[in-house]
Amino acid sequence: MNPIFIVVYTSWFLSEIIFIRVLRVKKTDQQKADQGSLLFIWVLIIIGNVSAMFVTFYINAPVGPAPVMEYVGLGLIILGVLLRIGAIRSLGKFFTIQVTIKEDHQLKTDGYYKYVRHPSYTASLLSFIGFGVSLNHWVSVLLAGGLACIAFAIRIQIEEKVFLSHFGATYSDYKKRTKALIPFIY
């Protein structure tokens, strides 16, 4: 495998491990709101990514010309990671990996959050789609991107129940004017 791919894949994976280690819920935060969804996300993502790699050995379904599509995929992974970092930084101290309400939690509705309610998931989804594209395989795109999308959709439902409970009508109004994952679409 090309060293560039190894560096990008490894950096992407390590960034997620760092997020998990650094952005955990603190003892002062509301506990048990996550409902095990972080583990569920990781299980689906691992299944999706391993399946995406595995299927490339048995089915020929290129997205486009090689090596162009592989590098486009790497670009999407990098863009997704950078956007995710931007979304995390934008939310600041209120961002955690587990679903929680932090002390003095404020609803953010500007910056990335003006366009989508869950920009971190949007960015991650872009990286997973990029992974499938980097494998230059349609089925891989569907497996990596599709399973991540399912995991995020379930997680969004859990998060939004917590946010509606905490922020009430303010969050309900925000939901009405802002899409969940894809600006102006969904």
SULNOR-V695532 format. One record per backbone hydrogen bond with DSSP energy under -1.0 kcal/mol. CO is the residue of the C=O (numbers start at 0). NH is the residue of the N-H. E is the energy in kcal/mol with one decimal. If there is no record, write none. Layout:
((CO | NH | E) (CO | NH | E))
This chain:
((1 | 5 | -1.7) (2 | 6 | -2.6) (3 | 7 | -2.4) (4 | 8 | -3.0) (5 | 9 | -2.6) (6 | 10 | -2.6) (7 | 11 | -2.5) (8 | 12 | -2.5) (9 | 13 | -2.9) (10 | 14 | -2.3) (11 | 15 | -1.5) (12 | 16 | -1.8) (13 | 17 | -2.6) (14 | 18 | -2.3) (15 | 19 | -2.2) (16 | 20 | -2.2) (17 | 21 | -2.8) (18 | 22 | -2.6) (22 | 96 | -2.9) (25 | 28 | -1.6) (33 | 36 | -1.8) (35 | 39 | -1.8) (36 | 40 | -2.6) (37 | 41 | -2.3) (38 | 42 | -2.5) (39 | 43 | -2.5) (40 | 44 | -2.6) (41 | 45 | -2.6) (42 | 46 | -2.5) (43 | 47 | -2.9) (44 | 48 | -2.9) (45 | 49 | -2.7) (46 | 50 | -2.4) (47 | 51 | -2.1) (48 | 52 | -2.0) (49 | 53 | -2.7) (50 | 54 | -2.7) (53 | 56 | -1.6) (54 | 57 | -1.2) (54 | 58 | -2.1) (60 | 137 | -3.2) (64 | 68 | -2.3) (66 | 70 | -1.9) (67 | 71 | -2.2) (68 | 72 | -2.7) (69 | 73 | -1.9) (70 | 74 | -2.3) (71 | 75 | -2.1) (72 | 76 | -2.3) (73 | 77 | -2.6) (74 | 78 | -2.7) (75 | 79 | -2.6) (76 | 80 | -2.5) (77 | 81 | -2.6) (78 | 82 | -2.7) (79 | 83 | -2.4) (80 | 84 | -2.5) (81 | 85 | -2.3) (82 | 86 | -2.6) (83 | 87 | -2.6) (84 | 88 | -2.7) (85 | 89 | -2.3) (86 | 90 | -2.0) (87 | 91 | -1.6) (90 | 93 | -1.5) (91 | 94 | -2.0) (100 | 29 | -2.4) (101 | 104 | -1.7) (109 | 112 | -1.5) (110 | 113 | -1.6) (111 | 114 | -1.5) (111 | 115 | -1.7) (117 | 121 | -2.0) (118 | 122 | -2.5) (119 | 123 | -2.2) (120 | 124 | -3.0) (121 | 125 | -2.0) (122 | 126 | -1.7) (123 | 127 | -2.3) (124 | 128 | -2.6) (125 | 129 | -2.4) (126 | 130 | -2.0) (127 | 131 | -1.8) (128 | 132 | -2.4) (129 | 133 | -2.8) (130 | 134 | -1.2) (131 | 136 | -1.4) (132 | 135 | -1.7) (136 | 140 | -2.1) (137 | 141 | -2.3) (138 | 142 | -2.7) (139 | 143 | -2.8) (140 | 144 | -2.2) (141 | 145 | -1.7) (142 | 146 | -2.0) (143 | 147 | -1.3) (144 | 148 | -2.3) (145 | 149 | -2.2) (146 | 150 | -2.4) (147 | 151 | -2.8) (148 | 152 | -2.5) (149 | 153 | -2.1) (150 | 154 | -2.3) (151 | 155 | -2.9) (152 | 156 | -1.6) (153 | 157 | -1.7) (154 | 158 | -2.9) (155 | 159 | -3.0) (156 | 160 | -1.6) (157 | 161 | -1.7) (158 | 162 | -2.8) (159 | 163 | -2.6) (160 | 164 | -2.1) (161 | 165 | -2.1) (162 | 166 | -3.5) (163 | 167 | -1.6) (166 | 169 | -1.4) (167 | 171 | -2.1) (168 | 172 | -2.8) (169 | 173 | -1.8) (170 | 174 | -2.7) (171 | 175 | -1.6) (172 | 176 | -1.3) (173 | 177 | -1.3) (178 | 116 | -2.3) (179 | 117 | -1.8) (181 | 184 | -2.2) (181 | 185 | -1.5) (185 | 179 | -1.2))
